[in-house]
Amino acid sequence: MSATEKTADQARVEVPLGARSYDILIGPGLIGRAGSKIAARLPGVRAAIVTDEHVAAHYLAPLQDSLKDAGIQSISIVLPAGEKTKRFDQVIRVSEEILDAHLERGDAVVALGGGVIGDLTGFVAGIVRRGMRFVQIPTSLLAQVDSSVGGKTGINTAHGKNLVGVFYQPALVLADTGVLDTLSEREFRAGYAEMVKYGLIDQPEFFSWLEDHWRDVFAGGGARVRAIAQSCQAKADVVAADEHEGGHRALLNLGHTFGHALEAATDYDGNRLVHGEGVAIGTVLAHQFSARLNLASPDDAHRVAAHFQSVGLPTKMADIEGELPPPDILMNHIAQDKKVKRGKLTFILTRGIGQSFMADDVPSSEVLSFLKEKHPQ
Amino acid sequence: MSATEKTADQARVEVPLGARSYDILIGPGLIGRAGSKIAARLPGVRAAIVTDEHVAAHYLAPLQDSLKDAGIQSISIVLPAGEKTKRFDQVIRVSEEILDAHLERGDAVVALGGGVIGDLTGFVAGIVRRGMRFVQIPTSLLAQVDSSVGGKTGINTAHGKNLVGVFYQPALVLADTGVLDTLSEREFRAGYAEMVKYGLIDQPEFFSWLEDHWRDVFAGGGARVRAIAQSCQAKADVVAADEHEGGHRALLNLGHTFGHALEAATDYDGNRLVHGEGVAIGTVLAHQFSARLNLASPDDAHRVAAHFQSVGLPTKMADIEGELPPPDILMNHIAQDKKVKRGKLTFILTRGIGQSFMADDVPSSEVLSFLKEKHPQ
């Protein structure tokens, strides 16, 4: 936590990546101060703001005004909202509009939105003129604590999600915690699941703190800023140790193997299951599976499930509305996500709260038996 | 030259970029040995070969056989030949075919062709699964001495050339000097102009050696291997010092500001002027312009022109067939290529043979007067 600085209601987390180090500023009202923050770090830039229709309705005008007040010329590109925007056709459209405006390599591309906008815009910023400056203004809790840290950008193809992209670090991230007040309770909870994950990876005291203070985090104010800052710091530490996902970074996938399988099994239908809910169920399953393998106490799985339940997150497959495909189909989704080598899988398991680790020899037969046991039908 | 190793007819140049360092192997017959060279460095990979129709007719089957003999499974993607292939639609097509074949991040994308294939394929390799392994097998002299070293990849858009791309380093470059025997004399000369450029940047003894041995280089054999290796080493040295084009790398643009303007002025019509010819004329102009600014002796410009003439390259605007636009239009092309700041341009100039430097305060009025003086009409 050494690089985290806090004032009453604002925090700064530094992501230490040598010449590509950058700051994440966290606090309420940052969109209104975006112009001065950007101008201070990137003097003389012009900017292309990329956002979606929903976010634009609330925050585009304030951001444009803030840039203008700081003397930053900008253009705005407003895309359709939703996952379908993360495709090559929108990459081409945004690239062409940036070039139409004669923006140069030293100018900035600003992503104003959730994960879809951040992932797409980061990819565009990484490839136009072989890399322009990139500023992230994440407007969902999930984007603030997860996708805006780490430099993964990308789009979907017919073959799957995030299959095309680059590793590209922003020059600055502005996480305006005030915008989270306009999120639905469900969206906020989904982002919260990722926060809990950081505690469960390797910060047991953060998990305990969330158990005690989650109501304050949901209510906003200093506790929310602190929790977001700690989450960003946790991810930044992992990314700094393993920028291009060689090994250690895999721990960030705690709960995600089961979670992705459930998202795929529900056809990515956000009415049935959003990503963070899949992560919540997947994280509980990862703890239960670790207990089944005699790696951890079943009490830890109970404790994790109890916390997710208390904030209103789902914790088991039966919590998902509608019918799920049978266990062997779920197993196929897992095998697609993770390469199976001679019947063995790589899996993030745990020895207890905050003691996760990467196991690369999990028999797929064990996973299937476990899924059969937990499957609601 | 420390990292260059030579045997009778093969050389190895190491591009020193830390964890991303790689070898360039140079010599005849390397396509036939590609399989074993790749298998030795990237054990267990599968491969996607990307090439164009012209190159495929000569070299695809030998490359496929070589990979097969080394136990490397491969698919082949054959694209239309020509600059129009460097576009987003082909990026999408190649990406989809690689994903169709279930190639993973650790598998290799192999570019078999000239600069167009290398630039497009490198871009695809850099973005599919956020970066796969990339092997270059350049089949033109220009690609062997220029575009296959340095990690610049990219495609063209409606706004101009190479405006979208990434910096992405290959894992291995195989420069098969035998394939150059099938190039037209004109193509070989065009690549040769870039070799001469390396001597003129900062290796006066290499320029002198080329003056004495250019017939041997054109004839093939050991002198050709040596000249290509020295060119790759020269570019590798510059790239290692400045991978992402902050400053020093700009020296590689010696002759290119005038050259690009002439290419644009002839609508990139390869019948009238190919890139290397533009570089030859541009390099002579850069030396003449330096003399006009009293930076270098006019004798140096004469010497450069005399050498280009002796190998059959054009050296002045009048050598270009057909009419050229007037000087002020040429000046506009230069201003588009280089940003003009308060009437001043950044230009690569020289104090003599092998003494080039970057000047960032060249008055555009001086450039225009010079163009008027040298313009044939």
Interface residues (C-beta under 8 A of the other chain):
Chain A: F88 V91 I92 S95 E96 L99 D100 E104 F123 G126 I127 V128 R129 R130 G131 K152 G154 T157 A158 H159 G160 L163 V164 G165 V166 F167 H244 K339
Chain B: F88 V91 I92 S95 E96 L99 D100 E104 F123 G126 I127 V128 R129 R130 G131 K152 G154 T157 A158 H159 G160 L163 V164 G165 V166 F167 H244 K339
